Amino acid sequence: MDAQLDFSSTGRVSRLEVLDGPTGRKQRSETERARIAAESFRPGVSVSEVARRYGATRSQVYDWRRRLKDGRLALAGGVAAMPAFAEVMVTLAAAADAGVLRPSAIETDIAGTIIRVPSGVEAEALSRVIRAVRKASVE
């Protein structure tokens, strides 16, 4: 609750106005903070834009991002919903018959562990392997 005082020329209070309602501070749930932080990780999105859109400060969003990375905030959809970025390098191998180039393998380095799989691997299977390697590297 805020109060505003109007003073008269004699120095006495002539009117007291009490404003009832929100104080300006937004109370956000942990889920909402995690969702806002995850949105700020999307490619091409700036933290300032996200903060402005949700009426937060950049420092709040950076704090929520740090907490999300550290596991102190959780997304409703779990870890898989949080964007993750990895360096991608494509190498091509020549096909034996027509001289056509095609990807031969997928290789990634996660926390010092190199994962190499054939190019036809199912995305879900590769995702499970990557999550397992990440989890093992943290422990």
PyMOL commands that set and color helices and strands:
alter all, ss='L'
color gray80, all
select helices_A, chain A and resi 30-40+47-54+58-70+79-81+123-138
alter helices_A, ss='H'
color red, helices_A
select strands_A, chain A and resi 2-7+13-19+92-94+101-103+105-110+113-118
alter strands_A, ss='S'
color yellow, strands_A
deselect
rebuild
show_as cartoon
